[in-house]
Amino acid sequence: MISLAALPLAWLLVWRNANKDHYWVPAQNDRFVDDFRKFCRDPMIIMGDRVRLKWDTSIP
């Protein structure tokens, strides 16, 4: 079996939560929030707070 750690980046997804009725990640009271937190802690998953950007992200 191939280790995932040996593979290059395969996919990137960017999303946003538009409002309280439209979201792509579980809200605090959602039944899937614990699973999502577990997913975020996986070392193979890189969320935005673990990314060092090499470009200016400020909005003019």
N, C-alpha and C positions, 0 to 999 in steps of 0.2 A: 504494500500500500504506500502511496506517495504522501509525504507529509505536506500539509498545506503551507507550512512555514517555508518550504523550499520553492514555492511557486511565486511568480511575479504577480503584481497587482492585476486582477482580472476584471474588476467592475467598480464603478463609482456612481453613487446616487446622491443627488441633492434634492432636498424637499423643504417644504415650509408648512407651517400650520396657519391657515388663513384666518380662522376665527374659532370660537368655542364649539361650533357645530361641524367644522370642517378641519380634520387633522389627519396626519399621516403617521403619527406616533401616538401611543396610548396616553390619554389624559390621566391625571393623578388617581381618579376614581375608577378607571377602566379595569376590567377583569384581566387584561393582558399586560398590565404595567409591570408586574414582577418578572414575567418572561422577557419583556423588553429590556429591563434593567440587567438581567442576566446576559442577554445578547450584547449589550453595550460593554459589559465587563470582559467579554471574550478578548484575549490578546490579539486575535486575528482580525478583530473589527476595529477600525479607526474612526472615531467620531471627531467632530470639529474641534473639541477642546484638546485633542491630542495632535493637532496638525500645526506645524510651523509654516506659515505662509512666507514665500519669498517675494511677494509683491505687495504693493500698497492697497489696503482694503478700505481706505477712508472714502467717504462719499463727499464729492466736492460741493 
